[in-house]
Amino acid sequence: EHGGPPETLLRRFIEATLDAHEPHRDLHRVVFTEAPHPPEFHACVLEREETLAHLLRDVLARARPSLPDPDTAAHLIVQTVEALCHRFVDHGIHDLDRDRFVEEALAMAAGYLDARA
């Protein structure tokens, strides 16, 4: 269980997602954008995303009690971060290096939470 601020969990999530995909960029590109996905693979990815979203939802419910729908916010953030990380690993985004990407993705997610709370 995570008892810190949501930003700490979000930073760890962004960095862990990059860590999982960056070491083998070419393989990542083939697996996630070119290869067909068997149902078992898709189910595994969805299960991981649901687990992360539920963890984030629980953190948000405690840390941001004014957030009207922490479950939806958590699911949108997980999906957005996943998509951004995949794009960054596969093609880069603008001229961002990894550290700046992490900071900008974190600021975007935190800004969304601030706007909704």
N, C-alpha and C positions, 0 to 999 in steps of 0.2 A: 504494500500500500504506500502511497505517496502523500506526504503531509505538507509538502512545501507549496510555494506559490505556483500557479499554472504556468508561468513563464519558464520556470525551471524544468518542469516536465516537458513543455513544448520544445525547449532547446535540446533536451536529451533526445526527444523523438526525432527532431530534424537531423541531428548529428548521427544518430543510430541508423536512420534510413539512408543517409549518404554513405555511412561506413559499410552498410550491407551491399551497396550497389557500385560504389566507385572502384574497388580493386580490380574488377573485371569488366570494364566499360563495354568492350566489344561483345562479350558474352551477354551482358545485361541487355544490350540493344537487340541482339538476336532473340533472346528468351522473351523479352517483354514487348517487342514491337513486330517481330517477324515470324516467330514460331507459333504454331497453333497451340492453344492451351487446353489440355485435357480437363475434364470436369473436376478431377481430384485436385489439380493445381489451383484452379479457380476457387474451389471451396476452401482450400488452405489459406489463400490470400484473403478471402472474405472473413474467415474466422479470425485471422490476425488483426485485420482492420477493426472488426467488432470488439475484440478484446481491448485494443488501444482506445477506441472511442468510449467504451464503458469506463475504463480507468480515468480518462480525461473528464468524462461526465461527472464522475464522483468527486474529482478534485475541484471542478468548477462549481458544483453544487455547494461545496463547503467554503471555497475561497471567494466566490462571487454570488452571494445569495440574492442579489438584485437581478441576476441574469434570468430572463423570463423562461427560457427553454434550454437548459444546459445539455440535454440529450441531443437536440438538433445541432446546437453549436459545436459540440464535440464531434459529431459525425461529419459536419461540413469541414471542420478544421483538419481532421484526419485525412479526408479525401483530398482536400486542397494541398496539404503538405505532401502527400504521396505523389500527386500529379506534378507538383513543382519539382520535387526531388528527381523524379524520373526524367523530366524535361532537362533539368540541370545536368544530370549525369550523361544523358544521351547526346545533348546538343549544346549545352551551355545556355545561359540566359544573359543577354546583353554582354557586358564586359566584366561580369561579377566573378571574383575568385570565391573559393569555398567559404572563407570567413565572412566575407561581405554577404554572400548568399544566405548564410545562416542568420546573420543579423537582420537582413531585410525580410526574410520569411517569418522570423520571430516577430518583428515589428508589425507585419501585416496581420498575423494571427492575433497578437495582443491588441492591435487597434480595432479589429472586428469585435473582440470581447468587450473592449471599453465602449464601443458604440452601442452594443446591445444591452449593456448593464445599466 
